Amino acid sequence: MSSETTKYSHLSMKSFVFLILLLAAQWSFAQRPPYDLAAGFRTGPTTGVNLKGFFSDNSAAEGILGWRRNGLYLAGLYEFHLPLADLDGNQFFVYLGGGAHVAHREGRWSPIFEDEFRQTDVGLDGVIGLELALDYLPFAFSLDYKPGLNFNNPDVYWNDLGLSVRFILK
């Protein structure tokens, strides 16, 4: 390896270590969660109601009851929140986590075929998103990506991009 390559390799390692230290410092100054409990509405491929509650400064649980692909969908998620910014009391967070779902669907596969189906799916969900909690109004907004994979039908994998609006209860 040439000395020039080693020099740049060392520089990128310093940048990586600096980034890790910066993220660690950000996590160590975690903000108090903007609310304890909020309920609202979610739109996207899964449309329905959701309830989210914080049980520590950066840990929350979210439940979603919705309509997806001709059926009911129920999911429970654990989310880890990292503060991004606090602008005049308005708090921005990024969150990631995962959980599980149960869904029951029935209907026709397509308008062309007459075969009807009934199917119950059980599987895992992941989640990553951004959330804004307003200081001057009791509302929180989030945009998230939530992929899911079924255990009983591994061919069924879905992508779910959703927007939630929640009313802060306390």
DSSP file (Angstrom, degrees, kcal/mol; ACC not computed):
  #  RESIDUE AA STRUCTURE BP1 BP2  ACC     N-H-->O    O-->H-N    N-H-->O    O-->H-N    TCO  KAPPA ALPHA  PHI   PSI    X-CA   Y-CA   Z-CA
    1    1 A M              0   0    0      0, 0.0     2,-0.0     0, 0.0     0, 0.0   0.000 360.0 360.0 360.0 135.8    0.0    0.0    0.0
    2    2 A S     >  -     0   0    0      1,-0.1     4,-2.0     4,-0.0     5,-0.2  -0.346 360.0-116.0 -75.5 161.3    1.3    3.4   -0.9
    3    3 A S  H  > S+     0   0    0      1,-0.2     4,-2.2     2,-0.2     5,-0.1   0.823 115.7  57.5 -67.3 -29.9    1.8    6.0    1.8
    4    4 A E  H  > S+     0   0    0      2,-0.2     4,-2.1     1,-0.2    -1,-0.2   0.917 106.7  47.7 -66.9 -42.3   -0.8    8.2    0.1
    5    5 A T  H  > S+     0   0    0      1,-0.2     4,-2.5     2,-0.2    -2,-0.2   0.907 112.2  50.1 -63.2 -42.1   -3.5    5.4    0.4
    6    6 A T  H  X S+     0   0    0     -4,-2.0     4,-2.4     2,-0.2    -1,-0.2   0.890 108.2  53.6 -62.6 -39.9   -2.6    4.9    4.0
    7    7 A K  H  X S+     0   0    0     -4,-2.2     4,-1.9     1,-0.2    -2,-0.2   0.928 112.8  42.5 -62.5 -45.8   -2.9    8.6    4.7
    8    8 A Y  H  X S+     0   0    0     -4,-2.1     4,-2.5     2,-0.2    -2,-0.2   0.866 112.3  54.1 -70.0 -35.3   -6.4    8.8    3.2
    9    9 A S  H  X S+     0   0    0     -4,-2.5     4,-1.8     2,-0.2    -2,-0.2   0.910 109.4  48.4 -62.8 -42.1   -7.4    5.5    4.9
   10   10 A H  H  X S+     0   0    0     -4,-2.4     4,-2.2     2,-0.2    -2,-0.2   0.885 110.4  52.2 -64.2 -39.9   -6.3    7.0    8.2
   11   11 A L  H  X S+     0   0    0     -4,-1.9     4,-2.3     1,-0.2    -2,-0.2   0.911 109.0  48.5 -65.0 -43.0   -8.3   10.2    7.5
   12   12 A S  H  X S+     0   0    0     -4,-2.5     4,-2.3     1,-0.2    -1,-0.2   0.860 109.8  53.0 -67.7 -32.8  -11.5    8.3    6.7
   13   13 A M  H  X S+     0   0    0     -4,-1.8     4,-2.5     2,-0.2    -1,-0.2   0.903 108.4  50.1 -66.7 -40.4  -11.0    6.3    9.9
   14   14 A K  H  X S+     0   0    0     -4,-2.2     4,-2.5     2,-0.2    -2,-0.2   0.912 110.8  49.8 -62.0 -42.0  -10.8    9.6   11.9
   15   15 A S  H  X S+     0   0    0     -4,-2.3     4,-2.4     2,-0.2    -2,-0.2   0.903 110.8  49.7 -63.1 -41.1  -13.9   10.8   10.2
   16   16 A F  H  X S+     0   0    0     -4,-2.3     4,-2.3     2,-0.2    -2,-0.2   0.930 112.1  46.8 -63.5 -46.4  -15.7    7.6   11.1
   17   17 A V  H  X S+     0   0    0     -4,-2.5     4,-2.4     1,-0.2    -2,-0.2   0.898 111.8  51.8 -63.1 -40.8  -14.6    7.8   14.7
   18   18 A F  H  X S+     0   0    0     -4,-2.5     4,-2.5     2,-0.2    -1,-0.2   0.911 109.5  49.9 -61.7 -43.0  -15.7   11.5   14.8
   19   19 A L  H  X S+     0   0    0     -4,-2.4     4,-2.5     2,-0.2    -2,-0.2   0.913 110.5  49.2 -63.2 -43.3  -19.1   10.6   13.4
   20   20 A I  H  X S+     0   0    0     -4,-2.3     4,-2.5     2,-0.2    -2,-0.2   0.917 112.5  48.0 -62.2 -43.8  -19.6    7.8   16.0
   21   21 A L  H  X S+     0   0    0     -4,-2.4     4,-2.3     2,-0.2    -2,-0.2   0.888 111.0  51.5 -64.2 -38.8  -18.6   10.2   18.8
   22   22 A L  H  X S+     0   0    0     -4,-2.5     4,-2.1     2,-0.2    -2,-0.2   0.922 111.6  46.1 -64.3 -44.4  -20.9   12.9   17.5
   23   23 A L  H  X S+     0   0    0     -4,-2.5     4,-2.4     2,-0.2    -2,-0.2   0.902 111.5  52.2 -64.8 -40.7  -23.8   10.4   17.4
   24   24 A A  H  X S+     0   0    0     -4,-2.5     4,-2.1     1,-0.2    -2,-0.2   0.901 109.7  49.3 -62.2 -40.5  -23.0    9.2   20.9
   25   25 A A  H  X S+     0   0    0     -4,-2.3     4,-1.1     2,-0.2    -1,-0.2   0.899 109.8  51.6 -65.0 -39.9  -23.0   12.7   22.2
   26   26 A Q  H  < S+     0   0    0     -4,-2.1     3,-0.5     1,-0.2    -2,-0.2   0.917 111.5  47.1 -62.3 -43.2  -26.4   13.4   20.5
   27   27 A W  H >< S+     0   0    0     -4,-2.4     3,-1.1     1,-0.2    -1,-0.2   0.857 106.7  57.5 -67.2 -35.1  -27.8   10.2   22.2
   28   28 A S  H 3< S+     0   0    0     -4,-2.1    -1,-0.2     1,-0.3    -2,-0.2   0.748 104.5  52.2 -71.3 -21.5  -26.5   11.1   25.6
   29   29 A F  T 3< S+     0   0    0     -4,-1.1    -1,-0.3    -3,-0.5    -2,-0.1  -0.207  82.8 169.0-102.8  40.9  -28.3   14.5   25.5
   30   30 A A    <   -     0   0    0     -3,-1.1     2,-0.1     1,-0.1    -3,-0.1  -0.245  30.7-125.9 -58.6 137.5  -31.6   12.9   24.7
   31   31 A Q        -     0   0    0      1,-0.1    -1,-0.1    26,-0.1    -2,-0.0  -0.439  29.1 -95.1 -79.8 156.3  -34.6   15.2   25.0
   32   32 A R        -     0   0    0     -2,-0.1    -1,-0.1     1,-0.1    25,-0.1  -0.509  56.5 -94.4 -63.5 138.9  -37.6   14.5   27.1
   33   33 A P        -     0   0    0      0, 0.0    -1,-0.1     0, 0.0    25,-0.1  -0.274  29.7-124.9 -59.1 146.6  -40.2   12.9   24.9
   34   34 A P  S    S+     0   0    0      0, 0.0     2,-0.3     0, 0.0    -2,-0.1   0.674  86.0   3.5 -70.0 -15.9  -42.6   15.5   23.6
   35   35 A Y        -     0   0    0      1,-0.1    19,-0.2     3,-0.0     3,-0.1  -0.975  54.7-138.7-158.7 165.0  -45.7   13.6   24.9
   36   36 A D  S    S+     0   0    0      1,-0.3    18,-1.9    -2,-0.3     2,-0.3   0.797  89.3   9.7 -95.5 -39.4  -46.6   10.5   26.9
   37   37 A L  E     +A   53   0A   0     16,-0.2   132,-2.2     2,-0.0   133,-1.6  -0.997  62.2 172.6-147.8 135.9  -49.6    9.3   24.8
   38   38 A A  E     -AB  52 168A   0     14,-2.5    14,-3.0    -2,-0.3     2,-0.3  -0.997   9.7-163.9-144.8 145.6  -51.0   10.3   21.4
   39   39 A A  E     +AB  51 167A   0    128,-2.1   128,-3.6    -2,-0.3     2,-0.3  -0.963  27.7 123.7-129.1 145.9  -53.8    8.8   19.2
   40   40 A G  E     -AB  50 166A   0     10,-2.7    10,-2.0    -2,-0.3     2,-0.4  -0.853  48.9 -63.8-169.0-155.4  -54.4    9.5   15.6
   41   41 A F  E     -AB  49 165A   0    124,-2.3   124,-2.3    -2,-0.3     2,-0.4  -0.920  30.0-156.8-123.9 140.7  -54.9    8.4   12.0
   42   42 A R  E     -AB  48 164A   0      6,-3.1     6,-2.1    -2,-0.4     2,-0.3  -0.964   7.5-166.9-120.7 135.9  -52.5    6.8    9.6
   43   43 A T  E     + B   0 163A   0    120,-2.6   120,-1.8    -2,-0.4     3,-0.1  -0.848  41.6  74.3-117.6 158.7  -52.7    6.9    5.8
   44   44 A G  S    S-     0   0    0     -2,-0.3   118,-0.2   118,-0.2   116,-0.1  -0.914 105.6 -31.9 137.0-162.2  -50.9    4.9    3.2
   45   45 A P  S    S+     0   0    0      0, 0.0     2,-0.6     0, 0.0    24,-0.4   0.850 140.5  48.7 -57.9 -32.7  -51.2    1.3    2.0
   46   46 A T  S    S-     0   0    0     -3,-0.1     2,-0.5    22,-0.1    22,-0.2  -0.944  81.5-176.5-105.7 112.2  -52.3    0.5    5.6
   47   47 A T  E     + C   0  67A   0     20,-1.9    20,-3.0    -2,-0.6     2,-0.3  -0.919  31.0  82.0-112.3 132.4  -54.9    3.1    6.6
   48   48 A G  E    S-AC  42  66A   0     -6,-2.1    -6,-3.1    -2,-0.5     2,-0.3  -0.942  72.3 -43.2 173.7-151.6  -56.4    3.2   10.0
   49   49 A V  E     -AC  41  65A   0     16,-2.4    16,-2.5    -2,-0.3     2,-0.3  -0.769  43.2-168.3-110.3 154.4  -55.9    4.4   13.6
   50   50 A N  E     -AC  40  64A   0    -10,-2.0   -10,-2.7    -2,-0.3     2,-0.4  -0.979  11.6-158.3-142.3 157.2  -52.8    4.3   15.8
   51   51 A L  E     -AC  39  63A   0     12,-2.2    12,-2.8    -2,-0.3     2,-0.4  -1.000  13.2-173.8-134.9 129.8  -51.9    4.8   19.4
   52   52 A K  E     +AC  38  62A   0    -14,-3.0   -14,-2.5    -2,-0.4     2,-0.4  -0.990   3.9 177.5-131.8 133.5  -48.4    5.7   20.5
   53   53 A G  E     -AC  37  61A   0      8,-2.5     8,-2.6    -2,-0.4     2,-0.4  -0.998  21.6-137.9-137.7 138.9  -47.0    6.0   24.0
   54   54 A F  E     + C   0  60A   0    -18,-1.9     6,-0.3    -2,-0.4     3,-0.1  -0.757  16.9 177.8 -90.5 136.9  -43.5    6.7   25.4
   55   55 A F  S    S+     0   0    0      4,-2.2     2,-0.3    -2,-0.4     5,-0.2   0.358  73.4  11.6-118.8   2.0  -42.4    4.6   28.4
   56   56 A S  S    S-     0   0    0      3,-1.2     3,-0.2     1,-0.0    -1,-0.1  -0.918  97.9 -79.1-156.5-178.0  -38.9    6.2   28.6
   57   57 A D  S    S+     0   0    0     -2,-0.3   -26,-0.1     1,-0.2     3,-0.0   0.819 126.9  11.3 -59.5 -31.7  -37.1    9.2   27.2
   58   58 A N  S    S+     0   0    0    -25,-0.1    23,-3.3   -28,-0.1     2,-0.4   0.278 109.8  87.9-133.0  13.4  -36.4    7.5   23.9
   59   59 A S  E     + D   0  80A   0     -3,-0.2    -4,-2.2    21,-0.2    -3,-1.2  -0.952  46.8 167.3-119.3 134.1  -38.5    4.3   23.8
   60   60 A A  E     -CD  54  79A   0     19,-2.5    19,-3.0    -2,-0.4     2,-0.4  -0.943  25.2-142.4-138.9 159.5  -42.1    4.1   22.6
   61   61 A A  E     -CD  53  78A   0     -8,-2.6    -8,-2.5    -2,-0.3     2,-0.4  -0.968  18.0-167.0-120.4 141.7  -44.7    1.5   21.7
   62   62 A E  E     -CD  52  77A   0     15,-2.4    15,-2.9    -2,-0.4     2,-0.4  -0.994   5.9-162.9-131.6 135.7  -47.1    2.0   18.8
   63   63 A G  E     -CD  51  76A   0    -12,-2.8   -12,-2.2    -2,-0.4     2,-0.4  -0.953   6.7-166.9-115.3 138.0  -50.2    0.1   17.9
   64   64 A I  E     -CD  50  75A   0     11,-2.4    11,-2.4    -2,-0.4     2,-0.5  -0.991   9.2-176.9-127.2 127.0  -51.8    0.2   14.5
   65   65 A L  E     +CD  49  74A   0    -16,-2.5   -16,-2.4    -2,-0.4     2,-0.3  -0.981  33.1 140.8-119.8 116.1  -55.3   -1.0   13.6
   66   66 A G  E     -CD  48  73A   0      7,-3.0     7,-2.6    -2,-0.5     2,-0.5  -0.821  52.4 -99.8-147.5-178.1  -56.0   -0.6   10.0
   67   67 A W  E     +CD  47  72A   0    -20,-3.0   -20,-1.9    -2,-0.3     2,-0.3  -0.945  41.3 164.3-111.4 127.1  -57.4   -1.7    6.7
   68   68 A R        -     0   0    0      3,-2.9     3,-0.4    -2,-0.5   -22,-0.1  -0.967  60.0 -16.2-149.2 128.8  -55.0   -3.3    4.1
   69   69 A R  S    S-     0   0    0    -24,-0.4    37,-0.1    -2,-0.3     3,-0.1   0.895 128.4 -40.5  47.1  60.1  -55.5   -5.3    1.0
   70   70 A N  S    S+     0   0    0      1,-0.2    36,-1.7    35,-0.1     2,-0.3   0.781 125.4  60.7  65.5  30.2  -59.2   -6.3    1.6
   71   71 A G  E    S- E   0 105A   0     -3,-0.4    -3,-2.9    34,-0.2    34,-0.2  -0.992  84.7 -75.0-168.9 177.4  -58.8   -7.0    5.3
   72   72 A L  E     -DE  67 104A   0     32,-1.3    32,-2.3    -2,-0.3     2,-0.4  -0.578  36.1-164.7 -86.6 148.0  -58.0   -5.9    8.8
   73   73 A Y  E     -DE  66 103A   0     -7,-2.6    -7,-3.0    -2,-0.2     2,-0.4  -1.000   6.6-174.7-136.5 131.4  -54.4   -5.4   10.0
   74   74 A L  E     +DE  65 102A   0     28,-2.7    28,-2.4    -2,-0.4     2,-0.4  -0.996  10.8 174.6-129.6 126.3  -53.1   -5.2   13.6
   75   75 A A  E     -DE  64 101A   0    -11,-2.4   -11,-2.4    -2,-0.4     2,-0.4  -0.972  18.4-161.3-133.2 146.9  -49.5   -4.3   14.4
   76   76 A G  E     -DE  63 100A   0     24,-2.3    24,-1.8    -2,-0.4     2,-0.4  -0.999  19.3-174.0-124.9 128.8  -47.5   -3.7   17.6
   77   77 A L  E     -DE  62  99A   0    -15,-2.9   -15,-2.4    -2,-0.4     2,-0.5  -0.945  21.9-149.5-128.0 143.2  -44.2   -1.9   17.3
   78   78 A Y  E     -DE  61  98A   0     20,-3.0    20,-1.6    -2,-0.4     2,-0.4  -0.945  25.8-167.3-103.8 131.8  -41.3   -1.0   19.6
   79   79 A E  E     -DE  60  97A   0    -19,-3.0   -19,-2.5    -2,-0.5     2,-0.6  -0.977  17.3-153.4-129.3 134.1  -39.6    2.3   18.5
   80   80 A F  E     -DE  59  96A   0     16,-3.1    16,-1.7    -2,-0.4     2,-0.4  -0.925  21.7-153.0-103.2 121.1  -36.3    3.8   19.6
   81   81 A H  E     - E   0  95A   0    -23,-3.3    14,-0.2    -2,-0.6    12,-0.0  -0.787  11.9-169.2-103.3 136.2  -36.3    7.6   19.2
   82   82 A L  E     - E   0  94A   0     12,-3.1    12,-2.5    -2,-0.4     2,-0.2  -0.990  26.2-123.1-120.3 126.5  -33.3    9.8   18.6
   83   83 A P  E     + E   0  93A   0      0, 0.0    10,-0.3     0, 0.0     3,-0.1  -0.460  28.3 176.6 -70.3 136.6  -33.7   13.6   18.8
   84   84 A L  E     -     0   0A   0      8,-3.1     2,-0.3     1,-0.4     9,-0.2   0.792  62.2 -17.2-102.2 -46.4  -32.6   15.6   15.7
   85   85 A A  E     - E   0  92A   0      7,-1.3     7,-2.9     2,-0.0     2,-0.4  -0.993  41.3-147.4-159.8 155.4  -33.5   19.1   16.6
   86   86 A D  E     - E   0  91A   0     -2,-0.3     2,-0.7     5,-0.2     5,-0.2  -0.926  22.2-177.0-127.8 104.2  -35.5   21.3   19.0
   87   87 A L  E >  S- E   0  90A   0      3,-2.7     3,-2.2    -2,-0.4    -2,-0.0  -0.880  73.1 -35.3-109.3 103.5  -36.7   24.5   17.2
   88   88 A D  T 3  S-     0   0    0     -2,-0.7    -1,-0.2     1,-0.3    47,-0.1   0.852 124.8 -45.4  52.6  39.6  -38.6   26.8   19.5
   89   89 A G  T 3  S+     0   0    0      1,-0.3     2,-0.6    46,-0.1    -1,-0.3   0.219 111.5 121.5  91.0 -15.3  -40.1   23.8   21.4
   90   90 A N  E <   -E   87   0A   0     -3,-2.2    -3,-2.7    44,-0.1     2,-0.5  -0.739  54.0-150.1 -81.6 120.8  -41.0   21.9   18.2
   91   91 A Q  E     -EF  86 133A   0     42,-2.1    42,-2.6    -2,-0.6     2,-0.4  -0.813  11.7-161.9-105.5 130.1  -39.2   18.6   18.5
   92   92 A F  E     +EF  85 132A   0     -7,-2.9    -8,-3.1    -2,-0.5    -7,-1.3  -0.902  15.9 177.7-105.8 133.9  -37.9   16.6   15.5
   93   93 A F  E     -EF  83 131A   0     38,-2.7    38,-2.6    -2,-0.4     2,-0.4  -0.946  23.3-149.8-131.0 152.4  -37.0   12.9   16.0
   94   94 A V  E     -EF  82 130A   0    -12,-2.5   -12,-3.1    -2,-0.3     2,-0.3  -0.966  26.6-173.1-112.4 141.4  -35.9   10.0   13.9
   95   95 A Y  E     +EF  81 129A   0     34,-2.6    34,-2.7    -2,-0.4     2,-0.3  -0.965  13.5 178.6-137.1 154.1  -37.0    6.6   15.1
   96   96 A L  E     +EF  80 128A   0    -16,-1.7   -16,-3.1    -2,-0.3     2,-0.3  -0.986  23.1 111.6-148.7 154.6  -36.4    3.0   14.2
   97   97 A G  E     -EF  79 127A   0     30,-2.3    30,-2.0    -2,-0.3     2,-0.3  -0.958  38.2-123.5 173.6-156.4  -37.7   -0.3   15.5
   98   98 A G  E     +EF  78 126A   0    -20,-1.6   -20,-3.0    -2,-0.3     2,-0.3  -0.970  22.2 157.1-167.6 177.1  -39.7   -3.3   14.8
   99   99 A G  E     -EF  77 125A   0     26,-2.3    26,-2.2    -2,-0.3     2,-0.3  -0.901  36.2 -76.0-179.2-152.4  -42.6   -5.5   15.9
  100  100 A A  E     -EF  76 124A   0    -24,-1.8   -24,-2.3    24,-0.3     2,-0.3  -0.892  29.1-159.1-135.7 162.0  -45.2   -8.0   14.7
  101  101 A H  E     -EF  75 123A   0     22,-2.2    22,-1.9    -2,-0.3     2,-0.4  -0.963  10.3-159.9-140.9 158.3  -48.5   -8.1   12.9
  102  102 A V  E     +EF  74 122A   0    -28,-2.4   -28,-2.7    -2,-0.3     2,-0.4  -0.992  20.2 177.7-133.2 133.1  -51.6  -10.2   12.3
  103  103 A A  E     -EF  73 121A   0     18,-2.6    18,-3.2    -2,-0.4     2,-0.4  -0.994  15.5-162.1-138.1 143.4  -53.7   -9.6    9.3
  104  104 A H  E     +EF  72 120A   0    -32,-2.3   -32,-1.3    -2,-0.4     2,-0.3  -0.992  17.1 175.8-127.0 126.6  -56.9  -11.2    7.9
  105  105 A R  E     +EF  71 119A   0     14,-3.2    14,-3.0    -2,-0.4     2,-0.3  -0.933   6.2 171.0-128.6 150.1  -57.9  -10.8    4.3
  106  106 A E  E     + F   0 118A   0    -36,-1.7     2,-0.3    -2,-0.3    12,-0.2  -0.982  31.5  75.1-154.2 154.4  -60.7  -12.1    2.2
  107  107 A G  E    S- F   0 117A   0     10,-2.0    10,-2.9    -2,-0.3     2,-0.3  -0.996  79.6 -34.8 148.0-150.2  -62.0  -11.5   -1.3
  108  108 A R  E     - F   0 116A   0     -2,-0.3     8,-0.2     8,-0.2     6,-0.1  -0.854  39.4-134.1-110.1 147.1  -61.0  -12.1   -4.9
  109  109 A W  S    S-     0   0    0      6,-1.0    -1,-0.1    -2,-0.3     7,-0.1   0.864  88.9 -13.9 -66.7 -34.9  -57.4  -12.1   -6.1
  110  110 A S        -     0   0    0      3,-0.4    -1,-0.2     5,-0.3     3,-0.2  -0.976  68.7-105.7-158.8 162.7  -58.5  -10.0   -9.1
  111  111 A P  S    S+     0   0    0      0, 0.0    -2,-0.0     0, 0.0    -1,-0.0   0.735 116.6  58.0 -65.4 -20.1  -61.7   -8.9  -10.8
  112  112 A I  S    S+     0   0    0     -4,-0.0     2,-0.3     2,-0.0    -3,-0.0   0.908  98.6  62.2 -76.8 -43.6  -60.9  -11.4  -13.7
  113  113 A F        -     0   0    0     -3,-0.2    -3,-0.4     1,-0.1    -4,-0.0  -0.606  65.8-153.5 -88.9 144.6  -60.7  -14.6  -11.6
  114  114 A E        +     0   0    0     -2,-0.3     2,-0.2    -6,-0.1    -1,-0.1   0.491  58.2 117.2 -93.5  -4.2  -63.7  -15.8   -9.7
  115  115 A D        -     0   0    0     -5,-0.0    -6,-1.0     1,-0.0    -5,-0.3  -0.464  52.2-154.0 -67.8 128.7  -61.7  -17.7   -7.0
  116  116 A E  E     -F  108   0A   0     -2,-0.2     2,-0.3    -8,-0.2    -8,-0.2  -0.680   9.6-160.3 -99.7 158.8  -62.2  -16.3   -3.6
  117  117 A F  E     -F  107   0A   0    -10,-2.9   -10,-2.0    -2,-0.3     2,-0.4  -0.957  17.6-165.2-138.6 156.3  -59.7  -16.4   -0.8
  118  118 A R  E     +F  106   0A   0     -2,-0.3     2,-0.4   -12,-0.2   -12,-0.2  -0.983  23.9 168.8-136.4 129.0  -59.5  -16.2    3.0
  119  119 A Q  E     -F  105   0A   0    -14,-3.0   -14,-3.2    -2,-0.4     2,-0.5  -0.995  24.4-160.3-148.1 135.9  -56.1  -15.8    4.5
  120  120 A T  E     -F  104   0A   0     -2,-0.4     2,-0.4   -16,-0.2   -16,-0.2  -0.979  18.8-163.1-114.5 126.1  -54.7  -14.9    7.9
  121  121 A D  E     -F  103   0A   0    -18,-3.2   -18,-2.6    -2,-0.5     2,-0.4  -0.875  10.0-174.3-112.3 141.0  -51.1  -13.7    7.9
  122  122 A V  E     +F  102   0A   0     -2,-0.4    29,-3.8   -20,-0.2    30,-0.8  -0.999  29.4 119.5-130.5 133.6  -48.7  -13.4   10.9
  123  123 A G  E     -FG 101 150A   0    -22,-1.9   -22,-2.2    -2,-0.4     2,-0.3  -0.926  52.0 -70.9-169.2-167.1  -45.3  -11.8   10.6
  124  124 A L  E     -FG 100 149A   0     25,-2.2    25,-2.5    -2,-0.3     2,-0.4  -0.797  30.8-161.1-110.3 148.8  -42.6   -9.3   11.4
  125  125 A D  E     -FG  99 148A   0    -26,-2.2   -26,-2.3    -2,-0.3     2,-0.3  -0.952   2.4-160.5-125.0 147.6  -42.5   -5.5   10.7
  126  126 A G  E     -F   98   0A   0     21,-2.3     2,-0.3    -2,-0.4   -28,-0.3  -0.797  12.9-164.7-112.7 165.2  -39.6   -3.1   10.7
  127  127 A V  E     +F   97   0A   0    -30,-2.0   -30,-2.3    -2,-0.3     2,-0.3  -0.974  17.5 169.7-153.8 139.8  -40.0    0.7   11.0
  128  128 A I  E     +FH  96 145A   0     17,-1.8    17,-2.9    -2,-0.3     2,-0.3  -0.970  26.1 138.8-144.7 135.6  -37.9    3.8   10.4
  129  129 A G  E     -FH  95 144A   0    -34,-2.7   -34,-2.6    -2,-0.3     2,-0.4  -0.961  44.6-109.3-163.4 177.5  -39.3    7.3   10.3
  130  130 A L  E     -FH  94 143A   0     13,-2.5    13,-2.2    -2,-0.3     2,-0.4  -0.948  28.7-167.0-120.1 141.2  -39.3   11.0   11.2
  131  131 A E  E     -FH  93 142A   0    -38,-2.6   -38,-2.7    -2,-0.4     2,-0.5  -0.990   9.8-165.0-134.0 141.4  -41.6   12.7   13.7
  132  132 A L  E     -FH  92 141A   0      9,-3.0     9,-2.9    -2,-0.4     2,-0.5  -0.992   5.4-167.5-123.4 121.9  -42.4   16.3   14.4
  133  133 A A  E     -FH  91 140A   0    -42,-2.6   -42,-2.1    -2,-0.5     7,-0.2  -0.954  19.1-137.6-110.0 121.7  -44.1   17.2   17.7
  134  134 A L        -     0   0    0      5,-2.3     5,-0.2    -2,-0.5   -44,-0.1  -0.531   9.8-158.7 -82.1 142.9  -45.5   20.7   17.8
  135  135 A D  S    S+     0   0    0     -2,-0.2    -1,-0.1   -47,-0.1   -46,-0.1   0.836  91.6  45.6 -84.6 -36.8  -45.1   22.8   20.9
  136  136 A Y  S    S+     0   0    0      1,-0.0    -1,-0.1     3,-0.0   -47,-0.0   0.576 118.0  39.0 -90.6 -10.5  -47.9   25.3   20.2
  137  137 A L  S    S-     0   0    0      2,-0.2     2,-1.8     0, 0.0    -3,-0.1  -0.980  85.5-116.6-134.4 149.4  -50.5   22.7   19.1
  138  138 A P  S    S+     0   0    0      0, 0.0    30,-2.9     0, 0.0     2,-0.3  -0.271  77.8 109.2 -83.0  55.1  -51.2   19.3   20.6
  139  139 A F  E     - I   0 167A   0     -2,-1.8    -5,-2.3    28,-0.2     2,-0.4  -0.952  46.9-165.0-131.2 149.9  -50.3   17.4   17.4
  140  140 A A  E     -HI 133 166A   0     26,-2.2    26,-2.9    -2,-0.3     2,-0.4  -0.993   8.8-161.1-130.3 140.7  -47.5   15.2   16.2
  141  141 A F  E     -HI 132 165A   0     -9,-2.9    -9,-3.0    -2,-0.4     2,-0.4  -0.952  10.6-179.3-121.2 138.5  -46.8   14.3   12.6
  142  142 A S  E     -HI 131 164A   0     22,-2.3    22,-2.8    -2,-0.4     2,-0.4  -0.995  17.5-163.7-140.5 149.9  -44.8   11.3   11.4
  143  143 A L  E     +HI 130 163A   0    -13,-2.2   -13,-2.5    -2,-0.4     2,-0.3  -0.998  27.7 169.2-126.9 123.8  -43.7    9.9    8.1
  144  144 A D  E     -HI 129 162A   0     18,-2.5    18,-2.5    -2,-0.4     2,-0.5  -0.941  35.2-137.9-140.3 160.1  -42.4    6.3    8.2
  145  145 A Y  E     -HI 128 161A   0    -17,-2.9   -17,-1.8    -2,-0.3    16,-0.2  -0.977  25.1-179.8-113.6 125.3  -41.4    3.3    6.1
  146  146 A K        -     0   0    0     14,-3.3   -19,-0.2    -2,-0.5     2,-0.2  -0.809   4.8-170.6-133.7  91.0  -42.6    0.0    7.5
  147  147 A P        -     0   0    0      0, 0.0   -21,-2.3     0, 0.0     2,-0.3  -0.500   9.7-162.5 -77.9 153.0  -41.7   -3.2    5.6
  148  148 A G  E     -GJ 125 158A   0     10,-2.3    10,-2.1   -23,-0.2     2,-0.4  -0.978  12.7-166.5-137.6 150.6  -43.4   -6.4    6.6
  149  149 A L  E     -GJ 124 157A   0    -25,-2.5   -25,-2.2    -2,-0.3     2,-0.3  -0.998  18.1-136.5-137.7 130.8  -42.7  -10.1    6.0
  150  150 A N  E     -G  123   0A   0      6,-1.6   -27,-0.3     3,-0.5     6,-0.1  -0.654   3.0-155.6 -89.6 142.5  -45.2  -12.9    6.7
  151  151 A F  S    S+     0   0    0    -29,-3.8   -28,-0.2    -2,-0.3    -1,-0.1   0.905  95.8  44.3 -76.3 -46.0  -44.2  -16.2    8.5
  152  152 A N  S    S+     0   0    0    -30,-0.8    -1,-0.1     1,-0.3   -29,-0.1   0.628 126.8  29.7 -80.5 -12.3  -47.0  -18.3    7.0
  153  153 A N    >   +     0   0    0    -31,-0.3     3,-2.4     3,-0.2    -3,-0.5  -0.631  67.1 179.8-143.0  80.1  -46.6  -17.0    3.5
  154  154 A P  T 3  S+     0   0    0      0, 0.0    -2,-0.1     0, 0.0    -1,-0.1   0.639  77.5  68.4 -64.6 -12.8  -43.0  -16.0    2.9
  155  155 A D  T 3  S+     0   0    0      1,-0.1     2,-1.0    -6,-0.1    -2,-0.0   0.696  83.2  84.3 -74.9 -17.0  -43.7  -14.9   -0.6
  156  156 A V    <   +     0   0    0     -3,-2.4    -6,-1.6    -6,-0.1     2,-0.4  -0.762  53.3 154.2 -93.9 104.0  -45.8  -12.0    0.7
  157  157 A Y  E     -J  149   0A   0     -2,-1.0     2,-0.3    -8,-0.2    -8,-0.2  -0.985  19.5-170.0-123.7 135.8  -43.5   -9.1    1.5
  158  158 A W  E     -J  148   0A   0    -10,-2.1   -10,-2.3    -2,-0.4     2,-0.4  -0.934  20.4-143.7-132.6 157.6  -44.8   -5.6    1.5
  159  159 A N        -     0   0    0     -2,-0.3     2,-0.5   -12,-0.2   -14,-0.0  -0.946  18.3-169.9-112.5 135.4  -43.6   -2.0    1.7
  160  160 A D        -     0   0    0     -2,-0.4   -14,-3.3   -14,-0.1     2,-0.6  -0.947   8.4-175.5-133.9 110.7  -45.7    0.5    3.6
  161  161 A L  E     + I   0 145A   0     -2,-0.5     2,-0.3   -16,-0.2   -16,-0.2  -0.935  23.4 178.4-105.2 117.4  -45.0    4.2    3.5
  162  162 A G  E     - I   0 144A   0    -18,-2.5   -18,-2.5    -2,-0.6     2,-0.5  -0.885  29.3-151.9-129.2 153.6  -47.3    6.0    5.8
  163  163 A L  E     -BI  43 143A   0   -120,-1.8  -120,-2.6    -2,-0.3     2,-0.4  -0.987  20.6-167.3-119.0 127.4  -48.1    9.4    7.2
  164  164 A S  E     -BI  42 142A   0    -22,-2.8   -22,-2.3    -2,-0.5     2,-0.5  -0.927  12.3-167.1-118.7 141.7  -49.6    9.7   10.7
  165  165 A V  E     -BI  41 141A   0   -124,-2.3  -124,-2.3    -2,-0.4     2,-0.4  -0.996  18.1-173.5-123.0 122.3  -51.3   12.6   12.4
  166  166 A R  E     -BI  40 140A   0    -26,-2.9   -26,-2.2    -2,-0.5     2,-0.5  -0.922  22.8-137.1-122.6 143.2  -51.8   12.2   16.1
  167  167 A F  E     -BI  39 139A   0   -128,-3.6  -128,-2.1    -2,-0.4     2,-0.6  -0.860  29.8-124.8 -93.5 127.5  -53.5   14.2   18.8
  168  168 A I  E     -B   38   0A   0    -30,-2.9  -130,-0.3    -2,-0.5  -128,-0.0  -0.632  28.0-178.1 -78.6 117.0  -51.4   14.5   21.9
  169  169 A L              0   0    0   -132,-2.2  -131,-0.2    -2,-0.6    -1,-0.2   0.859 360.0 360.0 -84.6 -39.1  -53.5   13.2   24.8
  170  170 A K              0   0    0   -133,-1.6  -132,-0.1   -32,-0.0    -2,-0.1   0.295 360.0 360.0-160.0 360.0  -51.0   13.8   27.6
